[in-house]
Amino acid sequence: MATVDQAAGKEASETGCLVLLRHGQTAWSLSGQYTGRTDIPLTEEGERQAAAAGVRLSSDFPEGFDAGCVFVSPLMRARQTARLSGFDRFEIMPELVERDYGHAEGRRRRDIQRHLGRDWDVWTDDPSVLTHDGSGDRQEVLPDGSLVQVRVTGGESLAAAAARTRGIIERVAPLVDEGRRVLLVSHAHILRVLATQWMGLNPSAAKLMRLYTAHYGVLGNYQGDRVLKTWNC
């Protein structure tokens, strides 16, 4: 028979949760361009989406999120989303940056496929295969006329991205296990990878878990297992 302390610990574990909120729309999320380390702002629609996400979060989590349990990517689009969703007090967590797409940055899958002359998939092909195509840091004009500095680095394999998310989980899982409500505001691909690692899946399964702009998923514990509770809320 479980002791009172054991029962209380299990109840806390199963009432705690980890909420993964993707940032709102950007010009590149709308156009389908890979957006990793380039610091691109929300569109006006993205700002509206972020505010609407805040309303849904307030409804789903009326008690809010625990002090010291809101963590945000350092990139502008995530910070804007956090604030517009009603979370002004947060801690920047550098590990929550989006996956580094290397020379795929700012490009569309179909354009990369045309360049390579074959199929290419960010979930199965390492970005390093694109390193000698001549592209690099550059400026591009966004639809509103503003300039963005496209940041092109060496790229990050899916395995490396998954390892990074496991480090995040090591940090926040104890909070969830204590029964706390934790919010991560970040980016589509890295959050999808994080969800797979929470559930013990191969990171390539993230390909099947599309997460819409300014929508969130909820991870948690159930009967000793790490589970997906809801998705695209």
N, C-alpha and C positions, 0 to 999 in steps of 0.2 A: 504494500500500500504506500502511495506517495505521501511524503510528509507535507505539512503546511507550507514550509519554505519551498519545497520542490514544486508544489502546485502553483504557488505564487509566481515562481520563476517561469514556469511554462506559460502562465496567463500573460505575464509581461512580454515574453518573447512573441507570443501570437497576437498581441495587441499593438506592438510596435510595427512600424512600416517604413519603407524606403520609397519615396516618390521621385520619379525621374521626369522632369519637365524639359521638353525641348523648347528652344527659343522660337520666337515668332518669325514670320516670313521675312526673307531678305530678297534682294533683286536676284541673287544667284540661286536661292532655293526655288524661286519661281521659274527660272530659266533652266534649271537642271544642271547647273555648273557645280562641279565639286568644290566645296568650300571648307578648307581645313584651317590653316593658320592665318589666312588673310583676314584682317580685322574689318569686317564689313558691317554696316549698321542695319537696323530694321527698316523696312519700308513703312509707310503710313498704315498700310493694312496689317503689317506685322505688329505695329504698336497697338492697333485695335485688338488683334488676336491675343496679345499678351495680357491686356486688361481683361478680356473676356475669360482667359484662363484663370486669372485671379479670382473672378467671381465664382467659377466652378470649384476652385480649390477651397474657397471660403465655405461653400455649401457642403462639399464632401468632407472637409476637415474643420468643422466649426470651432474646435479648440485650438486651431492653428498648429504651428510647428514649434517644437521645443527650443528654448534658448540655446544658442550655440550649435544648432542642428540644421542650419541652412547654408549650403555650400554652392559656390557659383564659379563657373569657368571665368578666366580672366578676360576673355574676348568680349568686345563691345556688345555684340548681339545678345549674349547671355546676360550681361549685366543690365542692359536695358530691359530685358524681359523680366528679370527678377524684380526690378523696381516698379515697372508698370503693373506687375502682378500683385504688388502690395508688400514686397519683401525688401525693405530698405536696409535692414540689418542682416548682413550676410558675411561669410568668410570666403575670400577668394581661395580656391583650391586649384593650383596650377595643373594638377593631373587631370582635371576635367576638360582640358582643351580638346577640340575635335581631333580626330585622326589626321595625321600628316599624310597628305596625298602625293607629296613629291611633285613630279612634273605633270601629274594629272590636275593640279590645282587650277581652278578657273576654267576648266575644260569640260565638255560634255562627253558622256560615254560614246555616243555615236561618232563624235569627231575623233576620239582616240582610236576607235575601231577603224575608221577610214584611213587614218595615218598609218596604223600598223598593218592594215590589209587582212585583219582577222578579228575574231571576237575578243573582247577584253572586258573583264569583270573585276571591280575593285575588291570583291569578296574572295576571289580565288587567284587573282594575279597580283603579284607583288609590284608596287609602284616603281621599283628599281628597274623594271624592264623599259621604262620610259626615259631613263636618265640621259640618254645621248641624242635626244631629238632636237636639241638646239633651243628649247624654251628655258626661261629663267625668270628672275624677278623682273617685273614690268609694271607699268601703270595701265589701267583700263578705265574707261568712262562708263559710269553706271547710267541707267535709263533717265535718272533725274539730272544728269549733267555733271555730277560730282565725280571726282577722281578717286580711285582706290589703288593702293599699292598691293599688287599681287605678290604674295610671299611664297617662293618656291624653294624648298629645302630638299633634303635627301630622301624623304619619304619614310613611311613607317609600315612595317609588315603587319598583317592581321594578328600574328602571334605576339608581336611586341605590343600592339594596342590592347590585346587581351590581358597580357601581363600587367600593363598599367592599370587596367580596371580592377584586377585582383588586388592591387595595392590599395585602391580606393575602398574596396569592400572590406579589407582588413581594418581600415580605419573606422568605417561607419557601422559595420555589422554589430560590434559590441553595443552601440547606442540603440540599435533596433532590438537587440536581445534584452536590453533593459526596459523595453516598452516605450521607447521614445519615437516620436514622429520626425523623420529626417527628410529633408528636401534637397535634391540636387538639380541645379539649373544648368543645362549644358546643351549638347548638340546631338543630332539624330544618330549618327553612326556610332559614336563612342558610347552613348547610352544604350543602344541596341546590343553592342558587344558586352557592356556591363551586365545587362539583363541575362545574357547567356551564361556568363561566368557565375552570377548569383545562383543560377539553377543547375550548374555543373554540366552545361552543354558545350559542344564544340562551338567555338566562336563563329564559324561559318553559318551557323543557324540564325545569326543576326540578319542574314539576307532575307529571311522570311518574316521579319518583325517590323514592318514599316511603321514609323512613328511620325504622325503629322505635325506640322508646325504648330507650336504653342499648345500641344496636347501632352498628356502625361500618362505614365504607367505606374502601377503600384506593386512593389515587391514586398514580401514578408515571409513569415514562418508559419507552418502548419504541421502539427504533430511531428515536430523535429526535422522537417524538411524545409528547405528554402524554395519558395514558390512564387509564381506570378499570380497576383490577385486580380488585377484589371489592367487593361491596355487601351490606349488612345481615348482617354477620358477628356 
